[in-house]
Amino acid sequence: MKNNALIKKHKSLRPTTGKVREAIFNILRSSTKNARFLDLYAGTGAVGINALKEGASEAVFVEKNRECINKMDKHIKKLGFSEKTNIVNRNVLSFIDQAEMNNRTFDIIFLDPPYHEDEILHALSAIDRSTILGDNGIVIAEHFTKRQLPDKFDNLCKSRDYVYGDTVLSFYSKPSKTINGVEND
């Protein structure tokens, strides 16, 4: 998919590089198989499409830029993934509220908001407060190396940071529940 013209037109559009996408799915390994995948700030949709290629049962793309949505939709149709996708033209924070009201849950949530804004903290806080992450779910936040994200929110704990040049992938999940030293799922 050629997005160069789209990227030049929308300077804030910064697609996740192939190297970083490959790293995400190497880290996730078999977790993607049959997963419900949520791609927030989807842009070109490359990460969610990759999830579908890796066996995700569903991918929901949330993007507010209409031109990005049109290109993403064409690419998804070309790849034959239309029946497994839902593209939502909405602000991420309002989508999280709506998804929670509709009792939607996801196994993997990926977010890649604009690097030089505070949107990532607002989105992570909204995910933390909501019920959209499944019990064994994973949140992956892509951000600039100069931005430090909290190790813990109320319900999300950072498990690890992976650094790729100027890009960091921060992995979050709900803490394991233990009763008398035994993990309780």
Buried (B, 14 or more C-beta within 10 A) or exposed (E): BEBEEBBEEBEEBBBBBEEBBEBBBEBBEEBBEEBBBBBBBBBBBBBBBBBBEBEBBBBBBBBBBEEBBEBBBEBBEEEEBEEBBEBBBBEBBEBBBEBBEEEBBBBBBBBBBBBEEEBBBBBBBBBBBBEBBBEEBBBBBBBEEEBEBBEEBEBBBBEEBBEBEEBBBBBBBBEEEEEEEEEEE
